[in-house]
Structure formats: structure tokens, C-alpha cells
Amino acid sequence: MDLSVQQMAGCLMGADYPLPIVEDKAAMKAAKDRMYGLRKTPNARLEAADVQARHGSRKSGLPTSGPRRNPKAPRVSDLPSPQGDLFA
């Protein structure tokens, strides 16, 4: 907040409210740099490969989990029920 807004609000930074402890942008950049640095380590790469092997996309060559339904085929709920004829 600039000084005029602080004076209108009756809350001066450093007097009525504490000043920031860290610089937001510098702290965020340092944290991102550390995270990206950790991702490049051999252990992180092994972990990522393990997660991909266990939970990765089926497009990676794994077999499908079951037969795929033809979108043009009628659904079972759309077909007439053969039980309806029993009570006619």
C-alpha cells in the first residue's frame, strides 16, 4: 500500500502493522530454483519414473482395462425390455 492509502486507512506500515519479513518475489524465486534443482537429481528422476510406471497414462503402451463401448451402438437402457411382454 502506498503512504496515502495507509494514512486514509489509519494503519501505517512499520508503526501500526509490521513490515514484511521477507521479500515475496525473491523468496518465491529462491524456492522455485531449489525445487527445480531438486527435480534434476538422480533420486528425483527415479521417483518420477516409478510414479509414471505405477500411475501413468494408458497411452504409454499399457493394455486397456476392458472392452471399449461403441458410441453408435444402442445402450441397454434404450432397448425394449423383454420382461414387459410377460405381463401383457
N, C-alpha and C positions, 0 to 999 in steps of 0.2 A: 504494500500500500504506500502511496506517496504521502508526504507530510500533511498536505491539505486534507486528505481524506481521513487520516489519523486524527487530526485536530477536530474535524466535524464529528467523528465518532467518539471523541473523548478518550481515546486509547492510543497512547504514544508507545511505539516500539522501543524497547530498552528501558522504559520507565514503568508503564502500566502492564506491559506484556513482554515476556523475554524475547531476546533476539534469537534467530535461528542458530542451532548448534553446529550444523554442517551446511555447506553449500549444496543445494539439491542437485544441480546439474553435474557438479564434479563428483559427488558421491555416486550418482547413478552411472556415470561413465566408468568410474573405477569398478563398480560391481559388475557391470556388463563385461568389461575387459577381463575380469577374473573368471566369470562364468564361461566366456568363450574360450579362454585359455584352458580351463579345466576340460572342456569338451574335446580338446585336441589331444589329451593324454591317452596313452595306450589302454589304461584301465577303463576310461570312459567309452572308448571305441568298442571294447569287448562287451561292456554292459549294454551299449546300444545295439550291437549285433545280437546279443542274447534276447533282448526285448523284441527286436524285429522278428527273430526266429519263432518266438512264442506267440506274439500278438500281431504280427504283420498282416498286411493286406493279402487277400486270397489271390490277387492278381500276380503275386510273386511266384506262381507255379505250383502252389499247393492244390490238392484236389478239392473240388467243390463239396459242400456238406450235404448235398442231396439233389434230387432231380429239380430242374427248373420248370416252372409252370409256363405254358404257352399263353401269352396275354390275349390271344384271339380265341382261345378255347373257352366254352361256356363254364361258368362256375357251378359248383354243385348246388348252390342256393338258387340258381337261375333255372335249373331243370325241374320239371314237374315231379312231384313225389309219387312213387308207386303205391304208397300206403293210402293215398287219398281214394283210390279205386276200391279198397276193401270195405269202405263204409258207405258206398253209393247206393 
